Amino acid sequence: METSTVRNRLRDTIERAKRGAAERRAAADAAARDFGEFLQDRAIPLFRQLANALKVAGYPFVVNTPADSVTLVSERAASDTVELSLDTSGDEPHVILRTNRSRGRKRFESERPVGKGPISNLSDELLLEVLLKELEPFVEK
């Protein structure tokens, strides 16, 4: 194979990779802005409503709002948590729900995406449905 052909193809690959990286960064920045609004306007209030309802039902939980996420934490076991955050590590940014819980010495961790597509497509109903499903193991005790 000719050296000029190898160089041209390498140059094309480098340019394509740089364009792709720039597009992913732009998409991640836009998703971070949208997720920030989603957190403040919809997710945090819903987490607080759930925490209040859980407390009334005899399952004391509190809401923590560290930077760029919201976490529901059990007051009985601080390692029992449900966290909503933005994952920008893949090709497309997406909202994920991480759950950590323990039973005795065993620890269970799970991570699942919440919805598909842009963050603006996430409805309150979908978020509530996913959260309630994740809370089942905490309230079955």
KAHU-V90333 format. One record per residue. N is the residue number from 1. PSI is psi in whole degrees, -180 to 180 (NA if undefined). NEAR is the number of other ideal C-beta (glycine too) atoms within 8 Angstrom. Layout:
N & PSI & NEAR
N & PSI & NEAR
This chain:
1 & 143 & 4
2 & 145 & 5
3 & -39 & 6
4 & -36 & 6
5 & -44 & 8
6 & -45 & 9
7 & -45 & 8
8 & -44 & 8
9 & -38 & 8
10 & -44 & 8
11 & -43 & 8
12 & -41 & 8
13 & -43 & 8
14 & -45 & 8
15 & -41 & 8
16 & -42 & 8
17 & -41 & 8
18 & -42 & 8
19 & -44 & 8
20 & -41 & 8
21 & -41 & 8
22 & -41 & 8
23 & -41 & 8
24 & -41 & 9
25 & -42 & 8
26 & -42 & 8
27 & -39 & 10
28 & -40 & 10
29 & -44 & 8
30 & -42 & 8
31 & -38 & 13
32 & -41 & 12
33 & -48 & 8
34 & -40 & 11
35 & -37 & 13
36 & -44 & 9
37 & -43 & 8
38 & -43 & 13
39 & -54 & 14
40 & -42 & 8
41 & -31 & 7
42 & -46 & 11
43 & -50 & 12
44 & -45 & 11
45 & -39 & 8
46 & -43 & 12
47 & -40 & 14
48 & -40 & 9
49 & -44 & 8
50 & -44 & 13
51 & -42 & 12
52 & -44 & 8
53 & -40 & 8
54 & -42 & 12
55 & -43 & 10
56 & -34 & 6
57 & 1 & 7
58 & 15 & 5
59 & 91 & 9
60 & 117 & 9
61 & 152 & 12
62 & 161 & 8
63 & 128 & 12
64 & 142 & 7
65 & 70 & 8
66 & 170 & 6
67 & 129 & 3
68 & 26 & 9
69 & 171 & 11
70 & 138 & 12
71 & 134 & 13
72 & 120 & 15
73 & 132 & 11
74 & 136 & 12
75 & -18 & 6
76 & -37 & 5
77 & 106 & 7
78 & -17 & 6
79 & -8 & 8
80 & 107 & 11
81 & 156 & 13
82 & 120 & 11
83 & 135 & 12
84 & 127 & 14
85 & 176 & 9
86 & 130 & 13
87 & 116 & 10
88 & 15 & 8
89 & -22 & 3
90 & -168 & 7
91 & -38 & 3
92 & 131 & 5
93 & 143 & 11
94 & 157 & 11
95 & 135 & 14
96 & 154 & 12
97 & 119 & 14
98 & 132 & 11
99 & 132 & 12
100 & 130 & 11
101 & 159 & 12
102 & 149 & 11
103 & 106 & 5
104 & -124 & 4
105 & -11 & 4
106 & 137 & 6
107 & 136 & 8
108 & 131 & 10
109 & 138 & 7
110 & 158 & 7
111 & 130 & 7
112 & 147 & 7
113 & 152 & 9
114 & 110 & 12
115 & -179 & 9
116 & 155 & 5
117 & -162 & 4
118 & 154 & 6
119 & -32 & 10
120 & -18 & 6
121 & -11 & 8
122 & 123 & 11
123 & 160 & 6
124 & -38 & 7
125 & -44 & 6
126 & -45 & 10
127 & -44 & 14
128 & -43 & 10
129 & -46 & 8
130 & -42 & 11
131 & -44 & 14
132 & -38 & 8
133 & -42 & 7
134 & -25 & 11
135 & -14 & 12
136 & -49 & 8
137 & -27 & 8
138 & -30 & 10
139 & -2 & 9
140 & -13 & 5
141 & NA & 3
